[in-house]
Amino acid sequence: MDYQKITIEANGEEAELDCYLWSESPEYANGRKRPCVLILPGGGYSFVADREGEPVAFQFLAEGCQAAVLRYSVLPARYPAALLQAARAMVLLREHAEEWNIDPDKIIVQGFSAGGHLAAASGILSHTKEWLYEVGCTEGENLPNAVILGYPVITSGQYGHRQSFENLGSTKPDDEIAQNYSLERHITANTPPVFVWHTVED
């Protein structure tokens, strides 16, 4: 296995992308590429949960996938640093697809809690002009092929996790950030396939 740590910068903030990559092996010989999972741990946009990072990556490695964990910017950093870092991580994985033996058409983003909000935003809002301009990519380059959400933060409404939105930079429930990133309002036919799971407490 190959391990690489890459620094991703956005909005004056730095994030770390930890890549866990299978080398060539007999079952993936003759140019066969592996799916890749970009993992976004939770933490309410105030910290990045270690238990939802590397341990999850090794589970996906055991299933034959390539895996990457993004330790995105959290407090005191605010919107849009984490969102742009996630988009740049997706673009980076596609740019290195040949070198890292990744199938560029099978890049999935997996997020937990606030990381689930970040993952869902990656799938739902990647086409917006702000994201494309700031990330410096063309439409589709930063779009995951599928999204896995574990007990995600989604809405800023009645049942939302208000603290996550406040840590992101929202000052009140109906401000611009809350409106734009209350993600249930922005799902379209172009949103990639999503698998959502939660726990009994949720």
N, C-alpha and C positions, 0 to 999 in steps of 0.2 A: 504494500500500500504506500502511496505517496501522500505526503502532507504538505500543504502550502498555506501560508498566512499572507493575506493581501490587505493593504490599507485602501479604504474607499473614502474619498472626501466629498462632502456636499454641504453647501451653505456654511462653509467655514468650520465644519465639524468633521471629525474622522471616525470611521467605523472599521472593525476588523472582520474580514471574511476568512473563516477557517475552512479549508477545502480538504476533504478526505476522499482520495481517489484510488480506485483499483488500477493496478497495472494490467498489462495484457495477461490473459489466462486462457486455457484451452477452450472453455465454453464460450468465450467471447473472441475467438480467433476470426481470421478472414474479414477483418474490418467491421465486425458487429459492434455497435455502439450501445452504451448503457444509458438508461434513464438517469436523471439527476434530480435530487430533491434539495431545494433551498429552504433551510429551516430558520424560522424567526421565533425565538423564544418570547415568552410573555414577561410581565413585570410592571404592568400599568403605566408604561412609558416613564417609570422612575428608576428601574433597574432592569437588567437582563438576566433571566432565571437560568442558572447553570444546569439545573436538572432537565430543562427542556431544550438543551443544546447538544453537546457532544454525545450523551447517552442515546438520544434519538438518532443522531447521525449514524452511530454504530448499528442500530437496529435496521436502518435502511441499507447500510453496507452489507449486512448479513443476508439481505434479500437480493443482493446483486446490483444495487444502485450506487451511483456516485452520490456524494452528499456534501453540502456546504452549510455552515452555520454563520449567520450574520449577527455580529454583536453591534447592533445599530445604536445611534446616539439617543440618549435619554436625558432627563433633567440633569443639569440646567439647560441643556439644548432643547429647543422646541421646534414646532412646525416651521419649515417643511423638511428638516434635516433627515429624519428617519425614513420618510417616504421616498425621498430622492435617493438615499443610500440603498434602499431595497431595489429600486428601479435600476440603479447602476450595477448592483450585484447580478441581477438577471441578465443585463446586457453583457457583462463580463463573462458569465458562464457560456453564453452563446458565442462570444468572440473566441473563446478558448476551447470550443466544442471539439474540434479536430485533435488538438494537442492533448486534451484531457479525456478523450474517448467518451464523449457525451453525445447522445442523440439530441440535436437541437430542437427536435419536434416533440421531445418528451421531457421537458423541464417543468417540474411541479414545485409549487411553493406550499410549505406547511407552516402554519402559524398557530400559536397558543395564546389565548386571552388577548392582551393588547397586541401581541405578535400576530394573532389571528386577525385583528383589525388591520394591521399592516399588510398581511397577506391578502386579505379580501380586497383592500384598496388597490393592491398591485394588479389584481384581476379585473377590477371594475372600472378603475380610473386611469389606467395606463395610457389611454388614447388622448387624454386631455392635453391641450397645447402647452400648458404650464409644465407638465411633466416632461413632454417630448423636448421642449426648448431647454429646460434646465439640465436634463440628463444628456442632451446632445445626441439623440438617437432618432431613428425613423419609426413610424407607427408599426407596432408588432414586435420590434426588437426587445422591448421590455415587458411583453405580455407573457405570463406563464401559460402553459398548455392545459394545466388543471390546478385546482386549489384544494388543499385539505385544511379544514378549520377545526381546531380543538377548543371547545368552550370559548368561542371568540367574542370580543367586544365588537358590536356591529352598530347599534343605534345610539344616538344621543338623546332619544326621547324618554318616555316615561320609565322604560325598563333598562335604560342605559347605565353603564358604569361611569358615572359622572367624573370620578377622579381621573380616569384614563384620559378623558377629553380635556380636563383642566391641565393635566400634565403635558398633553400635546400642544396646548396653547389656547384653548377655548376659555373665554372669560364668563360666558353665560350660555344657557341651553339653546338659545336661538341665534347666536352670532354666526358669522360667516363660516368659521371652521366647523362648528357643530352642524350647520346646514350642509356644507359640502362633503363632510366626512361621516355623516349619518348614512351609512352605505346602502341600507335598504331602499333608499330613495333613488338610487342610481343604477340599479340592475337593468341590463338590456339583453337583447337577443345575442349580443356579441360577448357577453360575459362567459368566460370559459367554464367547463364543468366544475362543480363544487361538491365536495363531500364534507358534511358537517357532523361533528359528534360532540357530545357533552357528557357530564357526569350527573350522578343523582343529586348532588348539591345544587347544580345549575337548574 
